[in-house]
Each structure stands twice: as C-alpha cells, then as structure tokens.
C-alpha cells in the first residue's frame, strides 16, 4: 500500500544506508499543506549529497511511490527532493547551518528521526 508512512520509512532507511548525517524528520501533517513530513539531512561533500539525492529519487520511483522532483543538482550544496507526501532537504553541513531550516520549520513535539550528531 502506498502511504505517506511507507514513503517516510523508505526515505529514512535509504538515508541511513547512505550514511547521511544528522537526519531530522519534522512532522507537518495538520500543520502545513505542502507535505506530511519534512526530512533534513547532511552529506559530507557535494559529491555525497548528489549521490544520496539521486539514489533516493531512484529508490522512491522503483518502489512505485513517485513521481519525484529533484532541485539543486548538479551544484549539490542543497538538494530538494519533492516526493509529494515527503519533502527531503539534503545539505552540505555549512549550507545547512546557514539556512537552519530545522528552526524555521520546527513545531512543538518535533522529534529527531534517528542518528546521533556526527
């Protein structure tokens, strides 16, 4: 069954497999109409960010949970993956701290998705 929860689980699993750093998931259901979840993660370099984004988009499509839109390639300082119910932001660490989306989008009760700080 294609549900936002399945898509969210796939995203978190793939980011974990790809060794994304500082993965944070912000629940948006009932708070924003753009998506049910926003996932924010970092890669160590533009090369890793680009590879994670392309791999994640491909996995979502293969699982039949797409369509997926990618923005921010090939520069890969900040890549947005819009998979409908889940929006993923992948950053290089310096770019992530500059934009600080977590603070902008955090709501009471937000939880960190897994992963310790690296």
Legacy VTK file of the C-alpha trace (Angstrom):
# vtk DataFile Version 3.0
C-alpha trace
ASCII
DATASET POLYDATA
POINTS 118 float
0.000 0.000 0.000
1.359 3.388 -0.984
1.031 5.597 2.050
2.909 8.620 3.374
4.216 6.374 6.191
5.697 3.873 3.688
7.380 6.698 1.778
8.691 8.244 5.001
10.110 4.883 6.158
11.774 4.307 2.780
13.360 7.791 2.876
14.742 7.320 6.407
16.008 3.813 5.610
17.770 4.920 2.416
19.387 7.936 4.103
20.629 5.632 6.868
22.044 3.196 4.263
23.811 6.104 2.550
25.310 7.325 5.846
23.531 10.662 5.849
24.444 12.753 8.869
22.167 14.486 11.396
18.902 13.173 9.966
15.900 15.071 11.333
12.255 14.405 10.498
9.693 17.125 11.108
6.030 16.053 11.053
3.942 18.513 9.033
0.597 16.699 8.843
-2.101 19.077 10.013
0.403 21.954 10.180
1.215 22.538 6.518
-0.357 21.522 3.240
2.998 21.074 1.465
3.714 17.573 2.813
3.189 15.188 5.719
6.891 15.036 6.599
9.982 17.143 6.014
13.270 15.278 6.315
16.525 17.221 6.611
19.945 15.579 6.412
23.565 16.388 5.647
26.227 14.841 3.471
29.957 15.299 3.916
30.525 16.753 0.435
28.685 17.900 -2.673
29.540 14.531 -4.226
27.867 12.616 -1.357
24.837 14.952 -1.338
24.346 14.469 -5.093
24.767 10.685 -4.860
22.322 10.418 -1.933
19.742 12.538 -3.766
19.932 10.556 -6.999
19.856 7.200 -5.203
16.902 8.248 -3.041
14.927 9.512 -6.033
15.591 6.247 -7.862
14.526 4.108 -4.855
11.282 6.077 -4.487
10.491 5.602 -8.183
11.363 1.869 -8.070
9.061 1.402 -5.063
6.213 2.979 -7.026
5.999 5.853 -4.541
6.952 8.571 -7.049
6.830 10.877 -9.003
9.875 12.635 -7.634
11.240 16.075 -8.460
14.869 16.987 -7.800
16.101 20.567 -7.486
19.667 21.682 -6.810
21.729 19.346 -8.962
24.481 19.431 -10.154
25.728 22.053 -7.617
24.524 19.845 -4.723
25.086 22.353 -1.911
21.371 21.981 -1.153
19.234 19.415 -2.974
15.462 19.338 -2.595
13.683 16.053 -3.259
9.939 16.544 -3.587
8.217 13.164 -3.334
4.790 14.577 -2.609
3.940 13.498 0.939
7.600 13.681 1.987
9.944 16.556 1.165
13.664 15.919 1.694
16.371 18.564 2.005
19.959 17.336 1.653
22.716 19.795 2.520
26.414 20.217 2.887
26.871 20.988 6.631
27.902 24.655 6.156
24.915 25.363 3.910
22.563 23.599 6.324
23.699 25.664 9.295
23.374 28.871 7.247
19.723 28.229 6.293
18.788 26.473 9.564
15.530 25.008 8.240
15.020 22.974 11.399
14.470 26.138 13.422
12.261 27.714 10.779
10.048 24.619 10.470
10.163 23.164 13.955
6.920 22.825 15.809
6.340 21.728 19.363
6.698 17.985 19.601
9.117 17.573 16.660
11.372 14.598 17.060
14.742 13.690 15.719
14.483 10.693 13.420
17.431 8.517 14.308
21.132 9.130 14.044
23.420 10.793 16.509
25.214 14.017 15.828
28.412 13.447 13.921
LINES 1 119
118 0 1 2 3 4 5 6 7 8 9 10 11 12 13 14 15 16 17 18 19 20 21 22 23 24 25 26 27 28 29 30 31 32 33 34 35 36 37 38 39 40 41 42 43 44 45 46 47 48 49 50 51 52 53 54 55 56 57 58 59 60 61 62 63 64 65 66 67 68 69 70 71 72 73 74 75 76 77 78 79 80 81 82 83 84 85 86 87 88 89 90 91 92 93 94 95 96 97 98 99 100 101 102 103 104 105 106 107 108 109 110 111 112 113 114 115 116 117
